[in-house]
Amino acid sequence: MAVEDWREAGPVSAPLYQLKAEFFKTLGHPVRIRVLELLSEREHAVSEMLTQIDVEPAYLSQQLAVLRRANLVVTRKEGSTVYYSLTSPHVAELLKVARTILTGVLAGQAELLADLRAATSEPNPPGRAPS
């Protein structure tokens, strides 16, 4: 299928890569990631999240609204308490995969840093005679 033909492929109005980009933009905020991490463990009331995330209540509410609009979280009300949970366990899986990827990246950077430190601490770099 040609790139120009993506509109004819079905009811989705944007190519999948564009939808994925929008999805990752939604995830691209530290408070939203922290909320999703908390909800990966279990359902949380807003008041519980506020004790775990150091932001103003109104700001947390804004970020939760973004996650609701993206259908990543759902709410349940019990009395005056609003509880949030993930819409899918796949969100928790995605966060675990991201952690695995970042662990690998950071390990690679740590190795590079160690190599750089070792190279700068050598009194005579290889191939050079002492001065």
C-alpha positions as CSV (number, residue, x, y, z in Angstrom):
1,M,0.0,0.0,0.0
2,A,1.4,3.4,-0.9
3,V,1.8,6.0,1.7
4,E,-0.8,8.2,0.0
5,D,-3.4,5.3,0.3
6,W,-3.5,5.1,4.1
7,R,-6.7,7.1,4.2
8,E,-8.5,4.5,2.2
9,A,-7.3,1.6,4.4
10,G,-10.1,1.9,6.9
11,P,-12.1,4.0,9.4
12,V,-9.0,5.2,11.2
13,S,-8.4,8.8,10.2
14,A,-4.6,8.8,10.8
15,P,-1.8,6.4,10.1
16,L,-0.9,4.0,12.9
17,Y,2.5,5.6,13.4
18,Q,0.8,9.0,14.0
19,L,-1.6,7.5,16.5
20,K,1.4,5.9,18.3
21,A,3.2,9.2,18.4
22,E,0.1,10.8,20.0
23,F,0.0,7.9,22.5
24,F,3.6,8.4,23.5
25,K,3.1,12.2,23.8
26,T,0.4,11.4,26.3
27,L,2.9,9.3,28.2
28,G,5.6,11.9,27.9
29,H,5.0,13.6,31.2
30,P,6.7,12.7,34.5
31,V,3.6,13.1,36.6
32,R,1.5,11.0,34.2
33,I,4.2,8.2,34.3
34,R,4.2,8.3,38.1
35,V,0.4,8.0,38.2
36,L,0.5,5.1,35.9
37,E,3.3,3.4,37.9
38,L,1.2,3.8,41.1
39,L,-1.9,2.4,39.3
40,S,0.2,-0.5,38.0
41,E,0.4,-1.7,41.6
42,R,-3.3,-1.3,42.5
43,E,-6.2,1.1,42.4
44,H,-5.6,4.4,44.1
45,A,-7.7,7.2,45.5
46,V,-6.7,10.7,44.5
47,S,-5.7,11.5,48.0
48,E,-3.4,8.5,48.1
49,M,-1.7,9.7,44.9
50,L,-1.2,13.2,46.3
51,T,0.9,11.7,49.1
52,Q,3.0,9.9,46.6
53,I,3.3,12.6,44.0
54,D,4.5,16.0,45.1
55,V,2.2,18.3,43.1
56,E,-0.8,20.5,43.8
57,P,-4.2,18.8,43.7
58,A,-5.4,20.9,40.8
59,Y,-2.3,19.9,38.8
60,L,-2.7,16.2,39.5
61,S,-6.4,16.6,38.5
62,Q,-5.3,18.0,35.1
63,Q,-2.9,15.2,34.5
64,L,-5.5,12.6,35.5
65,A,-7.9,14.2,33.0
66,V,-5.4,13.8,30.2
67,L,-5.0,10.1,31.1
68,R,-8.8,9.7,31.2
69,R,-9.2,11.3,27.8
70,A,-6.6,8.9,26.4
71,N,-8.6,6.0,27.9
72,L,-5.6,4.9,30.0
73,V,-7.4,5.2,33.3
74,V,-10.9,4.8,34.6
75,T,-12.6,6.2,37.7
76,R,-14.9,4.8,40.3
77,K,-16.6,6.8,43.0
78,E,-17.2,5.6,46.5
79,G,-18.9,8.3,48.6
80,S,-16.9,11.4,48.0
81,T,-13.7,9.4,47.2
82,V,-12.7,9.0,43.6
83,Y,-10.6,5.9,42.8
84,Y,-8.5,5.5,39.7
85,S,-7.3,2.3,38.0
86,L,-5.7,1.3,34.7
87,T,-8.0,0.4,31.8
88,S,-5.7,-2.4,30.7
89,P,-2.9,-4.4,32.3
90,H,-0.9,-3.8,29.1
91,V,-0.2,-0.3,30.4
92,A,1.7,-1.8,33.3
93,E,3.5,-4.1,30.9
94,L,4.5,-1.2,28.8
95,L,6.0,0.5,31.8
96,K,7.9,-2.6,32.7
97,V,9.3,-2.9,29.2
98,A,10.4,0.8,29.3
99,R,12.2,0.2,32.6
100,T,14.0,-2.8,31.0
101,I,15.0,-0.7,28.0
102,L,16.2,2.2,30.2
103,T,18.2,-0.2,32.4
104,G,20.0,-1.5,29.4
105,V,20.7,2.0,28.1
106,L,21.9,3.2,31.5
107,A,24.1,0.1,31.9
108,G,25.7,0.9,28.5
109,Q,26.3,4.5,29.5
110,A,27.8,3.4,32.8
111,E,30.2,1.1,30.9
112,L,31.1,3.9,28.5
113,L,31.8,6.2,31.4
114,A,33.9,3.6,33.1
115,D,35.9,3.2,29.9
116,L,36.3,6.9,29.5
117,R,37.5,7.2,33.1
118,A,40.0,4.4,32.7
119,A,41.3,5.9,29.5
120,T,41.9,9.3,31.1
121,S,43.6,7.8,34.2
122,E,46.2,6.0,32.1
123,P,49.5,7.8,32.5
124,N,50.5,7.1,28.9
125,P,47.9,6.5,26.3
126,P,48.6,3.5,24.1
127,G,51.0,4.2,21.3
128,R,52.6,7.2,22.9
129,A,56.0,7.3,24.4
130,P,56.4,9.0,27.8
131,S,57.5,12.6,27.5
